[in-house]
Amino acid sequence: MNYRHFALLFLLLSSTWALALKPADPARFEKAIQAFEAEDATKAPPKDVTVFVGASNIRRWQSLPERFKKTPLLNRGFGGSQLSDLVFFADRCVIKYRPKQIYLNAGGNDLHAGKTPEEVLGAFDAFVTKVRTALPQTAISFISIPPSPARWSEVELVKQANELIAASCARQGVDFIDTFTLLLGADGMPRPELYVEDKLHFSEAGYDVVTSAIRWQKDILAFAKKDAEKAPPEHPIVFTGSSSIVKWKTLAEDFPGLPVMNRGFGGSEVFDSFNYAHLTVIKYKPKLVVMYAGGNDIAAGKTPQRVFADFKAFVAKVWAALPECRICYISNAPNPKRWSMIDKMIEASRLVEEYTKTDKRLQFINVYPHMLGTDGRPKPDIFVEDQLHMNANGYVIWKEVVGPYLK
C-alpha cells in the first residue's frame, strides 16, 4: 500500500471513528442526567455499587432491585440513548460512582439511526477505554444488543454489531453476555411474550431471560469447557437444577455403570433450567433427565404456580427437540433453614406430581418423607452447617430413593 492509499484509509477510519463518538444530541439527555444527580444529592449512592447503564431497556427495568436483592446497584439508563451518548456522559452517570461492576446495554438505537456495526464497535471501544482509564479495576459486562419484532428488518446489522463487540470483549477482558439466541423461539423469530405491546422493549418475561443470562452464563460456558476437555457420554442421564445437584459430588460412584452427568448450577431456579435447557440438557441427547429445582424459586418470592409453569415450559422445550426423553422431577426437599416456606414448597411439588401423572414419560421422585424424622421435622443429621444443603447422609437417602428411577 502506497502513502496515498494509506492516507486515504486513515482519513476514512478517522471519520468513521469520529462519527461513532459523536453524541446523537447530548442536550436532550441533560435533564435525565440532572435527575440522576438530584437523586444522588438526596440519597448517597452505595459503595462498591453495580451500575446498569444503557438505553431504554435498562431505564425501564423497574424490577432490577428485586431481581438482584443482595447487590447494591444503580440504574443509570436513559431511554433513546446511543453508545456515543454513554461515552459522552460516562463521567456523570458511571465513573463518578467508582462502581465495582458495570453492565452496559446499548447499540440498537445507534443502528436504527443509521450507524454501521463498525461505528457501534468504535463507540463501544471508546466507552471501555474511558472507563478503564479512570477505573482500571472495574469489571465491565456488555449485554448483547437484542433482537426485537419492531426492528426485525435490522437483525443482520444487530448480529454483525454483536459479533464485532463480542470479539472486542474477548480481546479486552470484558464479559460479553449473549442474550440474542435466548430471546428467539424455535422458529428463529423473537418470542412475542418477551416484549411489551410496542414489540421493542422487554416485558417482565424478557427481563427473566436477561437476568438468567447475567447470573448463569459463566456456569454454562464452564460446562462447554468441560465438554471440550472430555467428551460427554452418548445418550447420558443428565442431572440438572440447583445446588443440591451441584453438590452431589458422588453422583457417578453412587450410580456405577450408568452414564450420569451433572449439569446443575447452584442457586438456579426452574426458569434457569428452562432458559439454558438447549445447552445443559438437549445438546447431549439424553435418554433421561433428572431435575431438582424449585426451592430457590420459592425463597425468591415466586409462587408454586410459577414453579409449576416453568417446569412445564422446561418439559415442552426438551420434548420439542427430544420427544422420547424421559424426565424425572425430584420433589422439593425439606430443610431447617427454609422450614417456614414448606407449605409453598409442598404445593409446588403437588402441582408437579399431578402433572407427571398425565404422561408416561414423566415421573415424580418424592424424597420429602424420607428426609423427615419421627417428629415430622427435617432430620438434623443430614444437613451441613448452613442447614440448607445436605451432607453425605442426605445423599445416601437420595441415592436410595432416586436410584430405581434411573433404570
MOJO-V135731 format. One record per helix or strand of 2 or more residues. SS is the DSSP state (hx for helix, st for strand). FROM is the first residue (numbers start at 1). TO is the last residue. If there is no record, write none. Layout:
SS|FROM|TO  SS|FROM|TO
//
This chain:
hx|3|21  hx|26|42  st|50|54  hx|56|59  hx|64|67  st|73|77  hx|83|93  hx|95|97  st|101|105  hx|108|112  hx|117|134  st|139|143  hx|149|172  st|175|177  hx|181|183  hx|192|194  hx|204|229  st|237|241  hx|243|246  hx|251|254  st|260|264  hx|270|275  hx|277|280  hx|282|284  st|288|292  hx|295|299  hx|304|321  st|326|330  hx|339|356  st|362|365  hx|368|371  hx|380|382  hx|392|406
//
